[in-house]
Amino acid sequence: FVESDDDEELLFNIPFTGNVKLKGVIVMGEDDGTHPAEMRLFRNIPHMSFDDTAREPEQTFSLNRDLTGELEYPTKPARFSNVYHLSIHFPKNFGAETTKIFYIGLKGEWTEAHRHEVTICNYEASANPADHDHKLEQITPQTHFIS
């Protein structure tokens, strides 16, 4: 299990190797006050810290105690259709000093990330005659037959 240090707050940063359409989350804890009571989801904020949790999450859930992983919390498809980094913030629990989580399950579809390599190009806004010191010969189209 993972247990919080000083208070009940926990923050998980989950980077994906591709793009994910997140459809649901499962959270398992103990049947006591250490079980998280609320879950806040943030998308595409790499290296999120506790300072960043003051912003508005993509979606918030009130959690029920779940010891067996039977409860799935469905996400809003429009907000979680292109996720490459997921942050899960658990701000409070059911009354204990620390929060314990035994399992976090993510349900969704993974697709390979589209990575674009850097292309270095030189463009001329206007031609510089010094760069083109040879004469251009007029090209006459010809037809060649191969026998």
Phi, psi and omega in degrees: 000163173248134180234139178292159184278283190266327184224196185273355184281139173225147178223126177246133173248122185237103176276141178254153179274358177210199177261139184238137168260099185280126183250337182191159180226140176239136180230126178246137176216196179267164180272057178209194184290348181280348180292134179298141181257342181217145178227133179238128182254134176235142180241144172056046172235082180300146178059038179296142179240175179297332176297326182284347183287353177287340179286168182286126179284163175292324180201145179238142179232139166271124186264150170256155176297131182222111182265342188242358180077029181271339183267122176248131180260110183285139179268163176282115186303323182294329183273341185236037183269342183219071186256125174249351176209128180242132173244131180242120181249127175250098186280337183207165178233198183266029171118351180278167179289327180235163179248137176240134176232129181263335184200138170234120179249137179243131180244131180175194181237133180256138172228152182294139179288143176269107180259129180253125178283157179284133177247128179260122182230148172246130180239142175257123177288321173215146184293140176255114183302331179295332178285342185237070187282352177266152179279140175276126176269142179291133181263126179256123180295134179230154177252130179244134178253136177251125180244000000 
